[in-house]
Amino acid sequence: MARVLPGTSVAACVARRAEERPGAAALVVGGEEVSYGRLWAAATSFSALLASKGVGRGDRVLLHARHSLPYVAAYLGATRLGAVAVPYEEGLPEASVRELAERVGAAAALSPSPVPGVAAWLSEDEAPAEPDAPWEGLPPEASELAELLLTTGTTGRSKVVELSHGAVMSVIENIVEATGIEDDNVSLVPMPLNHVFALRRLQTGLVMGATVVLLNGVASLKRVFGALSGNRVTSLSLVPSALAYIQRATKDYLGTFDGQIRFVESSSAPLPAATRQWLRTVLPSARLYNSYGCTESTACCMLEYSHRADDGACVGAPCATARIEIVDPRSGEPLAEGAGRIVIGGSAVMSGYWGDEEATAATLRDGRVFTNDLGYLRDGELYVRGRIDDVAIIGGHNVSPVEVEEAIGACPLVAECACVKGSDPITGDSLALFVVWGERKDDEALAAFMRERLEPFKVPSVVRTVDAIPRTYNGKVDRKPLVAALAGEGEVGA
Amino acid sequence: MKLEKLVADTLAIPVERVSDSLSIDDCDEWTSMRQVALISALESAYATEFDIMESIEMDSVGAIREVLEAKGVELDG
């Protein structure tokens, strides 16, 4: 039976949890526990402060997305009074913050320092004091905007995605139903909180009245494992590159927590077979999930791969509120079989792109998001083959660089790799492989591995050694610099 | 200065920035991939191997120094 969420917005749910169990732990930040009562008090203080500065319904509020109580409380406080939260990447340069503020017409900003052109500034160092005049007003409707989120922009300029309270809650419903998250769960969320993956996992924990441990990244394994043991963490939400790092740096040490960790969830990028197998081996008791979606409609499919044979392309069945269709990439007509453009419908999809009617019209039709992903449905489950734009046509064959990456990534010599489409004067399209070597560089051994594992037309014609694969802040391969390097327009740095 | 130079070279930062207080938390260049590279570089430079717990501990230059000293490694040879 589907679980009923206790409100129509994240803020409403947190208010309810604060009323029911004010002493229960909502967050752990910097090693310190923050109760639901304290979190909600901080949120209402932010509401009052924003209102006193003239911020109201529909106004955009920039939020510097740090793993902190002020960030979470400001998000709740802003959305509570019907304003629109605009989280932005931690450490974003000031010029980029100004540009974003101008782009969305921000009325307020929670930021390290005042943002030129933004009337109201909120210090991010601490939550405001309890107000003399608390804000009291009508909560937002499900159809009203809750958030503006930036896409990661791995291809082209980032877009600003409009998400309603209803869409946000639909995603949370999907996560709750698919993972079976318990209300005494303690989740570790070390990923960037301006990105939809981590933001929704934070919100899901709070909506369920569970505890969320906030940590800024996984680079410090001391803090990761300290949090796991010190806070008795029962779930992890990590992007594939973070999981791969933990695997590479600590081998099977994560297995120490088998029996404690109830589930691990990943998203944002394809999850390599080697990583899946490692998790199955070190955490045999845990439920293992990989979800598929995009900022425009996240967590629309979820796969539990704990006990099933591997097919890296499978991302599972559509979640509770999602509908998946496959259409012809050119005509947009439904395809009865075969691979085509993935179209996502349901109540979790975006409302549009802020300030970009052309992009909205191109992507959102009849409440459905026409993605740039190539995939197919089989036995009710979705299989993703990469981005349509990235697919190379070689010798008449459609070749997904992601599929080639996954195959080559299994080579023991390769620490990580990325494959992009290039051009060839004879074949038209070609494939180029960028490799970060593991213990040693061995071009011949890699070539032999590729010949053994891949059809001839899938073997990259160019192989380049790099120090690191460029990634976005949420771990997704950033193909733009790779494509540029291939075209001789730059170098891939370390 | 051998340790400082190794850290600086691996993190691609000026050696002047490297002190015992430099940590993974306050150095943007100290990413997870560079942490892996740093462990490997330290093992090679000091002809030693770190176990998992030692690797986990080493999230600052000071912590690295302590782990190496505990292993009886001569730091500035």
HADDOCK unambig.tbl for C-alpha pairs under 7 A between the chains (distance, minus, plus):
assign (segid A and resid 219 and name CA) (segid B and resid 24 and name CA) 6.94 0.50 0.50
assign (segid A and resid 219 and name CA) (segid B and resid 31 and name CA) 5.93 0.50 0.50
assign (segid A and resid 219 and name CA) (segid B and resid 32 and name CA) 4.31 0.50 0.50
assign (segid A and resid 220 and name CA) (segid B and resid 24 and name CA) 6.27 0.50 0.50
assign (segid A and resid 220 and name CA) (segid B and resid 59 and name CA) 5.91 0.50 0.50
assign (segid A and resid 221 and name CA) (segid B and resid 56 and name CA) 5.29 0.50 0.50
assign (segid A and resid 222 and name CA) (segid B and resid 56 and name CA) 5.06 0.50 0.50
assign (segid A and resid 222 and name CA) (segid B and resid 57 and name CA) 5.69 0.50 0.50
assign (segid A and resid 245 and name CA) (segid B and resid 32 and name CA) 6.79 0.50 0.50
assign (segid A and resid 249 and name CA) (segid B and resid 36 and name CA) 6.42 0.50 0.50
assign (segid A and resid 250 and name CA) (segid B and resid 52 and name CA) 5.56 0.50 0.50
